[in-house]
Amino acid sequence: MATSSSAASSSSVTNPPKGWIATFDANEMDYYWNSSNAPGRVIAAQYNLKDPTPEMCTDPSSPTPRYIFSSGDKLYLWTLMDGRLWSIKTKGSAQVIADQIGSKGIESLELETPQQSMSWADI
C-alpha cells in the first residue's frame, strides 16, 4: 500500500535519453519501489537482488514501459508489460548506459537473463 510520507527521488542519471526520465515522484516511488510488495522489489526478490534502486524509466506515455534499475554494482532492464528482467552486460555507469541508449538505441545494449532464484509462488 502506498504511503504519503515518501519524497520524490532522482537517480544518478543526470541526462536521460529522449523518451526516458530519471526523476520519480513520490507516488511512483511508493507504488513501484518503496514497500516490500512493490512490483520493483518483487521482481528483484525473484532474482535475489538486494536494494533495487531505479535509475531511469521510459516516459509515462511510452507504449513499452521499462525501468533500468541498479542493485549492487549491476544494472538491470525490467519490462513492465511482460515482467521480463535482463542483466545489462554492457559496461558503464547508469549515465553511460543512458548515453548509449540515446545514441544507438536500447537494442544496442548487451543483455542476458539472470538466473531466477524463486517463483511467484515463493513470494
C-alpha positions as CSV (number, residue, x, y, z in Angstrom):
1,M,0.0,0.0,0.0
2,A,1.4,3.4,-0.9
3,T,2.3,5.9,1.7
4,S,2.3,9.7,1.5
5,S,5.5,10.1,3.5
6,S,7.9,9.4,0.7
7,A,9.7,12.2,-1.2
8,A,10.4,12.4,-4.8
9,S,13.6,10.7,-5.9
10,S,16.1,11.2,-8.7
11,S,18.8,8.8,-9.9
12,S,22.5,9.0,-10.8
13,V,21.4,9.7,-14.4
14,T,21.5,13.4,-15.0
15,N,20.9,13.4,-18.7
16,P,18.4,10.7,-19.7
17,P,17.9,9.9,-23.4
18,K,14.8,11.2,-25.3
19,G,11.7,9.2,-24.2
20,W,13.2,8.4,-20.7
21,I,13.0,10.1,-17.3
22,A,15.3,9.9,-14.3
23,T,13.3,11.8,-11.7
24,F,10.5,9.9,-9.9
25,D,7.6,11.4,-8.0
26,A,6.7,10.2,-4.5
27,N,3.6,8.3,-5.7
28,E,5.6,6.4,-8.4
29,M,8.3,5.5,-5.8
30,D,5.7,4.3,-3.3
31,Y,3.9,2.2,-5.9
32,Y,6.9,0.6,-7.7
33,W,9.7,0.6,-5.2
34,N,9.1,1.6,-1.5
35,S,7.3,-1.3,0.0
36,S,8.3,-5.0,0.2
37,N,5.4,-5.9,-2.0
38,A,6.0,-3.2,-4.6
39,P,6.5,-4.6,-8.1
40,G,10.1,-3.4,-8.4
41,R,11.1,-5.1,-5.2
42,V,9.1,-8.2,-6.0
43,I,10.9,-8.7,-9.4
44,A,14.3,-8.0,-7.7
45,A,13.5,-10.6,-5.0
46,Q,12.7,-13.2,-7.6
47,Y,16.4,-12.9,-8.7
48,N,17.8,-12.4,-5.2
49,L,18.8,-8.8,-6.0
50,K,19.2,-6.6,-2.9
51,D,18.2,-2.9,-2.6
52,P,16.9,-2.2,-6.2
53,T,17.2,1.5,-7.0
54,P,15.5,3.0,-10.1
55,E,17.9,4.8,-12.4
56,M,15.5,5.8,-15.2
57,C,12.3,4.7,-16.8
58,T,10.6,5.3,-20.1
59,D,8.3,8.3,-20.3
60,P,4.8,7.5,-18.9
61,S,3.4,7.9,-22.4
62,S,5.6,5.1,-23.7
63,P,3.8,2.1,-25.2
64,T,6.5,-0.1,-23.7
65,P,7.1,0.8,-20.1
66,R,10.6,-0.1,-18.9
67,Y,12.8,0.6,-15.9
68,I,16.5,0.5,-15.6
69,F,17.5,-0.1,-12.0
70,S,20.6,-0.8,-10.1
71,S,21.3,-3.5,-7.5
72,G,24.8,-3.6,-6.0
73,D,27.1,-2.6,-8.8
74,K,25.0,-4.0,-11.6
75,L,22.2,-2.6,-13.8
76,Y,19.1,-4.3,-14.9
77,L,16.4,-3.7,-17.5
78,W,12.8,-4.5,-16.5
79,T,10.0,-4.5,-19.0
80,L,6.7,-4.0,-17.1
81,M,4.3,-5.3,-19.7
82,D,5.7,-8.8,-19.6
83,G,7.6,-8.8,-16.4
84,R,10.9,-9.8,-18.1
85,L,14.2,-8.8,-16.5
86,W,17.6,-8.7,-18.1
87,S,21.0,-8.0,-16.6
88,I,22.8,-5.3,-18.6
89,K,26.2,-6.7,-19.6
90,T,27.2,-3.5,-21.4
91,K,29.9,-1.9,-19.3
92,G,29.5,1.5,-17.8
93,S,27.6,3.6,-15.3
94,A,23.9,4.3,-15.5
95,Q,24.7,7.5,-17.3
96,V,26.9,5.7,-19.8
97,I,24.1,3.3,-20.5
98,A,21.7,6.2,-20.8
99,D,24.0,7.9,-23.3
100,Q,24.3,4.6,-25.3
101,I,20.5,4.2,-25.4
102,G,20.3,7.9,-26.6
103,S,22.8,7.4,-29.4
104,K,22.4,3.8,-30.5
105,G,19.0,2.7,-29.1
106,I,18.1,0.2,-26.4
107,E,18.7,-2.7,-28.8
108,S,22.4,-1.8,-28.7
109,L,22.7,-3.0,-25.1
110,E,24.2,-6.4,-24.4
111,L,21.7,-8.2,-22.2
112,E,21.4,-11.6,-20.5
113,T,18.7,-13.2,-18.5
114,P,19.8,-13.5,-14.8
115,Q,19.1,-16.8,-13.0
116,Q,15.8,-16.7,-11.2
117,S,16.1,-17.7,-7.5
118,M,12.4,-18.1,-6.8
119,S,9.0,-18.1,-8.5
120,W,5.9,-16.0,-7.8
121,A,4.6,-19.0,-5.7
122,D,7.5,-18.5,-3.3
123,I,6.7,-14.8,-2.6
